[in-house]
Amino acid sequence: MTRNELLQEMERLVVAGDQKAYEEFVLAHFTEFPEEVQGKILVGFYSETLDKQEGSAMIAQIRQQGVEALEKIEQIQAAIEKKE
């Protein structure tokens, strides 16, 4: 594939929103891209990974807060039952 064909196909996949097909295409043709494009691709994959990790950490924090809230509710419920 020519440089223009590579870039056109990459753009088509981005516009289509098919992340999996985009990743497969980029990985299959990575060495065919110019070095400046390779660098941008690597930065993009790295940024995406960091975003996913940040999202996972946020989900873990929300889960922990939910567990803490449930523990407080159980304590309140036990105190009410004890009072009755």
Secondary structure, 3 states (H helix, E strand, C coil): CCHHHHHHHHHHHHHHCCHHHHHHHHHHHHHHCCHHHHHHHHHHHHHHHHHHHHHHHHHHHHHHHHHHHHHHHHHHHHHHHHHC
